[in-house]
Amino acid sequence: MRRTRGFTLVEILIVVVLLGVLAAIVIPSFANSATVAKAGSMATNLNMLRRFVLVYTSQHQEVAPGYTAGPGSALSADVFADQALLASNVQGDTAVRGTAGYGYGPYLSKIPTNPFNQLATIQMLGDGDDFPAEADNSHGWIYKAATGEIRPGNSGTDDAGTAYYDY
């Protein structure tokens, strides 16, 4: 009667060590791909918002979205959202799509979410306010109507070391 021989403990340990080394190489690349995907999504959303600001401004007598009553007036995130999501007239007043005299917009179907902090809120900076030195993750986006500039509201850096805030 012949006995079949199994694997020795040493052979099993060698296989386990090799699998561990392979896992150590492969798993970080999968983990990093999620961050890269978020960065790409954030850049796309930021580009969408920037295009909205540019098109809106060019169609509304060079007045950027967010002002409640023209340049220098109070800013409102709700007004910004309405001007993005509803139809508007040349003065920036908003109404539902199809309302007579409101021939501009809507420009967006929704305010995009920042994929890093999951927020779609807009921090509005007054005409005399400067951008903060860095984002504090309290809003999805930071917007200054006086310059039309909009930035991500999240901290962190991409693989190249560029701060997301500087995108």
N, C-alpha and C positions, 0 to 999 in steps of 0.2 A: 504494500500500500504506500502510495506516494503522498507526501505532505506538500500542500501548496504553501509557498512562502509569502508572507505579508511584508509590508513596509516596516523598516526599522524606525526607531524613534529619531535617529539622526536624519534620515531621509525626510521624514515628516517635518522636522524643524527647519530644514533647508528650504523646503517648499513654502512654509509659513513665512520665513524671513524674506524670501523673494517676493511673495505676494505683498508683504508689508512695504517693501521698497517700491514696488510698482504703485501701490496705493498712495504712498507719500509723493510720488511724482505726478500722478494723474489727478488726484482730488483737488489740489490747489488750483489747477487750471480750470476745473469746473466751477469752483467757488468764485474765481475771478470773473468768469464769463457773466455771472449775474450782475456784478457791478458794472462791467462794460456795457451790458444791455441797458441798465438804468441810465448810465451817462448818455448813451445814444438817444434814448427816449427823452431825457431832459433837454438835450440839445435840439431835438425836433420840436418839442413843446415851446421852448424858448424862441426858436425861429418863427413858429406860428404866431406867438404873441407879438414879436417884433414886427412882423409883416402887418398884423392887424393895426398896430400903432402907426406905422408908416402910411398905409392906405387910408385909414381913418383921417389922419392929419391932412393928407393931401386933398381929401374930399370935403373937408370942413374948414375951409379958409385958414389952413395952417394952425388950427387949434387942436391940440392933442386930446385924446380921450381922458376922462376922469374929472375935468373941471365941471363944477356945478353951474357956472354962468360965465364961461369964457376965461381967457388967460388971467392969472392973478387972483381968481376967485377961489373959493374953498374947493378942496379935492375930496372925492368920495369913491371908495372902492365899489359901492353899489352902483354909482353912476357909470364908472368904468365898465362894470359887468353888463349893465343895461345897454351901453353904447356898443359893446361887443356882440351881444346876443340878440338885440332887437333891431328893428329898422330905425333909421334916424333921418332928420332933415338937415339942411346945411347948418343950422344953428346948434345942432347937437341934441335937440329934443328927441325923445324916443317914443315909439309906438309899436304895436304888433305889426308883423310883416303884412304888407298889402294895404296898409292905411294910406289914403291919398295924401300926397305931399311929403311922404317919408320914403324917398327913393334910394336911400343908401343903406347898406347892410342887409341883414345881419352878417357879421364877419366871421364869427365862430359859432359852433353848435353848443359849446360849453367852455368855461374857463378850464384850461388843462391843469391837471394835477402834477405837482413836482414828484417824480417817482422816488426820490430819496426820503422826503419827509411826509409824503402822502397828503400834502396840503394844496388846495387850489385858491387860497386866499392871497390878496394883493396888499402889500404894505405900501401906502401912498406917501411919498416924500414931498413936502411943500417946496415951493419955488426956491426958497432960501436955504433949504436943507441939503446937506451933503449925504452921499451914500455912507452907511456905516463902514468902519474899517473891515469888518467881516460879517458874514451872515450869522444869525443866531437860531435858525431853524424854527422861528415862530410863525413864519408865513411861507407860502409856496414861492412867491415872487416878490421882488422889491422894484418899485416903479417910480420914476421921477418924470412927471408930465412936462416940466419946463424944458427938459432936454429930449424927452421921448425915450430915455434909456430904461431898459428893464433887465433885471438880473435874477438869477436863481436865489432863493432864500435859504439855501442849505449850505452847510459847511462840508469840508472834505476836499480831497484832491483825486484826480484821475491817475492812471498808470504813468503818465508823463510828468506828474508832479504839479500840473496846473490846477489851481483851486477852481472848484465848480463855480464859485462866486464870480470868477473872472471870465467865465464863458461868454 
